[in-house]
Amino acid sequence: MARPSWLSARIVPIIARHGVFPAAFLSLVWFAVAPAWATLAAPTKHGIHVVVPGDTLWSIAARHNTSVGAIAGANRLASIHRLQVGDQLKLAPRATIPLARPSITERHVVRSGETLWAIAQRHGTTTQTLARINGLANEDRLGVGQALELPGRMPTVRRASPPTVAVPRSAVLPALRSGFGWPSRGVLTSRFGFRGRRHHHGIDIAAPVGTPITAARDGVVTFAGWMGGYGRLIILDHGAGLATWYGHASTLVTRVGQRVQRGQLIARVGRTGHVTGPNLHFEVRRSNMPLDPLPFLRKGAR
């Protein structure tokens, strides 16, 4: 009951000096603001994160010091790639035992064409771990020559795997490259590769807003929504670990789970996300590793 005594000590002198109206006004302000202060100060056992434009499950997990798997499990997400602005996500409880920072035993120097995912796979860790111990705000921004600290390796138990038949690389790529067509009509303004110290994971095709974007190959829609700098994005799965990405769209006309055919309309060119003008950002990935799209696109099919 500290609030009435606090008010008495302050309101009574105001009444004596300035009259009743100023004192009544200050009392109303206090009773209006105090509940808000109490709400802000009240701790929450299980936090809630409201999805805003540009959020991904990875950025949310990093911000709240948790994992993608923990958030997906707590919210029973059918797809970790599909978030909607305004969604309320339950955050998994923080560990009661403080986690020790992984011991650093070696470093990796980034080379041309490498991604954080590929580096993590090579060294038996995860992109989240590498981003955390190296303070990376954006997992897609790596520079050639950049030194990344690697966590100490834990002993692993190797599982027996069924025998596999080796297939020459020269025989695999031509088969994967077949059946592709250009995803939109326009001017090729940027190619795959490094632009300064940053790697460009695909190609850019400049075209007016509203220009049709079509599936480069038969596939299934695995993502349709907003993803950070890509803006409105469509991801198609073509099997055999192969996927195509279509970014910066103004309108999406497909939904997750829909099967599409090569040449079918899936979106329209726009300027959403991090972009300087209307264009289609097109990527080809195998096992999430970006590949140069141009060898996959047939000549004269634009």
Secondary structure, 3 states (H helix, E strand, C coil): CHHHHHHHHHHHHHHHHHCHHHHHHHHHHHHHHHHHHHHHHCCCCCCEEECCCCCCHHHHHHHCCCCHHHHHHHHCCCCCCCCCCCCEEECCCCCCCCCCCCCEEEEEECCCCCCHHHHHHHCCCCHHHHHHHHCCCCCCCCCCCCEEEEECCCCCCCCCCCCCCCCCHHHHHHHHHCCCCCCCCCEEEECCEEECCEEECCEEEECCCCCEEECCCCEEEEEEEECHHHCEEEEEEEECCEEEEEEEEEEECCCCCCEECCCCEEEEEECCCCCCCCEEEEEEEECCEEECCHHHCCCCCC
